[in-house]
Amino acid sequence: MSRQIQIRRGTAAEHENFTGAIGEITMDTTNKTLRVHDGETAGGTALAKSSQLPPASADYVIETQLPTAQNNYTWYRKYKSGWVEMGGELKTTGEHITLVFPISFIDTHYTFTVGVINLSGSAEFNHNTSASVFGETLSKTKTSISIANLGQTWYACGVSE
């Protein structure tokens, strides 16, 4: 013999004035959704319908790094698709440097952009994929770029390995 479970239900307006018990599930008859309660929050938390979820093919961030002194103020965001964005600060005075990327690109078909750090602290970006007005690109690989520059911010994006 099968059993039937019936949960407490009410309209959206009724839910907004109702605080359910910890772990209680109720049905919002206006929006045709379930709500989960924590014993404190009026209305509980509405659960998403499958039509409200992003498609399985949606791209999203799977890995990040925040800029800190330990990583030389370098940050990155890697997406499920393999797309990666990264950036940071270059604090040099015109010497040639090799910037090693925190994540390798699949090839050399990526965008590299630099911007001068002005005295107000904001960055002025100059987009150029092969050379910079403010420096010279000496070599470019999928794991690094060698440039001659002044104090600048940098940004790179493309497909990672």
C-alpha positions in Angstrom: 0.0 0.0 0.0 1.4 3.4 -1.0 1.5 6.3 1.4 0.7 9.9 0.7 2.5 12.9 2.3 0.9 16.3 2.4 2.9 19.3 3.6 1.8 22.6 4.9 0.9 25.0 2.1 -0.1 28.6 1.7 0.1 31.6 -0.7 3.2 33.7 -1.2 1.7 36.5 1.0 0.9 34.0 3.8 4.5 32.6 3.6 6.0 36.1 4.0 4.3 36.3 7.4 5.1 32.7 8.5 8.2 31.4 10.2 8.4 27.6 9.9 10.1 25.2 12.2 13.8 24.3 11.6 13.9 22.0 8.6 10.2 22.4 7.8 9.3 22.3 4.1 6.2 24.1 2.9 4.5 24.7 -0.5 4.0 28.2 -1.9 0.8 27.8 -3.9 1.2 31.2 -5.6 4.6 30.5 -7.2 4.4 26.7 -7.3 7.6 26.3 -5.3 8.8 24.7 -2.1 10.2 26.7 0.8 12.7 25.5 3.4 12.5 27.0 6.9 15.2 27.6 9.5 13.0 28.5 12.5 14.0 32.2 12.2 13.5 33.6 8.7 10.0 34.7 7.9 9.0 33.1 4.6 11.8 30.7 4.6 14.0 30.1 1.5 12.4 29.4 -1.8 13.9 26.5 -3.8 14.5 27.0 -7.5 12.4 25.3 -10.1 14.3 23.5 -12.8 13.3 26.2 -15.3 15.1 28.8 -13.1 18.4 26.9 -13.0 21.1 27.8 -15.5 21.5 25.3 -18.4 24.1 22.5 -17.9 26.1 24.1 -20.7 26.5 27.4 -18.8 30.1 28.5 -18.2 31.1 29.3 -14.6 34.2 29.9 -12.6 35.8 26.7 -11.2 39.1 28.1 -9.8 40.3 31.5 -8.6 43.3 33.2 -7.1 43.1 36.5 -5.3 46.0 39.0 -5.5 48.3 38.9 -2.4 51.9 39.9 -1.6 52.8 36.1 -1.7 51.7 35.8 -5.3 53.1 39.2 -6.4 49.6 40.6 -6.6 48.5 38.3 -9.4 44.9 37.1 -9.7 43.1 34.7 -12.0 39.7 33.2 -12.8 39.5 29.8 -14.6 36.1 28.8 -16.2 34.6 25.4 -16.7 35.1 25.8 -20.5 38.8 26.3 -20.1 38.6 30.1 -20.6 40.9 31.9 -18.2 41.4 35.6 -17.2 44.3 36.8 -15.2 46.1 40.0 -14.3 48.3 41.8 -11.8 50.9 44.5 -11.3 54.3 44.8 -12.8 56.5 47.0 -10.5 59.6 47.5 -12.6 61.6 50.5 -13.8 62.1 49.6 -17.5 64.2 46.5 -17.3 63.4 43.4 -19.3 61.3 40.9 -17.3 59.6 37.6 -18.0 56.1 37.4 -16.6 55.2 33.7 -15.8 51.4 33.2 -15.9 49.8 31.4 -13.0 47.9 29.2 -15.5 49.3 28.2 -18.9 47.4 29.0 -22.1 46.8 26.2 -24.7 48.8 28.2 -27.3 50.1 31.7 -28.0 46.7 32.9 -29.3 45.8 34.9 -26.2 45.3 38.6 -25.5 47.8 40.4 -23.3 47.0 44.0 -22.3 49.0 46.4 -20.2 48.1 49.7 -18.5 50.1 52.5 -17.0 49.6 53.0 -13.3 49.2 56.8 -12.9 49.9 58.8 -9.8 46.2 58.8 -8.8 46.4 55.0 -8.4 44.0 54.2 -11.2 45.0 52.3 -14.3 44.8 53.5 -17.9 44.7 50.5 -20.2 46.2 50.2 -23.6 45.0 47.1 -25.5 47.5 45.6 -27.9 48.0 41.8 -28.3 51.6 41.8 -29.6 53.3 44.9 -28.2 52.7 47.7 -25.8 53.1 51.4 -26.4 54.7 51.5 -23.0 57.0 48.6 -23.5 58.4 46.1 -25.9 57.3 42.4 -26.2 60.5 40.4 -26.5 59.0 36.9 -26.6 55.6 35.2 -26.1 54.9 31.6 -25.1 51.9 29.8 -23.8 53.3 30.0 -20.2 55.0 33.4 -20.1 55.6 36.7 -21.9 58.9 38.7 -21.8 58.6 42.4 -22.0 60.5 45.6 -21.2 58.2 48.0 -19.3 57.6 50.5 -16.6 55.3 50.1 -13.6 52.1 48.7 -15.2 49.1 46.6 -14.6 48.5 43.6 -16.9 45.6 41.5 -18.0 45.7 38.4 -20.1 42.8 36.1 -21.4 42.4 33.1 -23.6 41.9 29.3 -23.4 44.0 27.4 -20.9 45.4 23.9 -21.0 
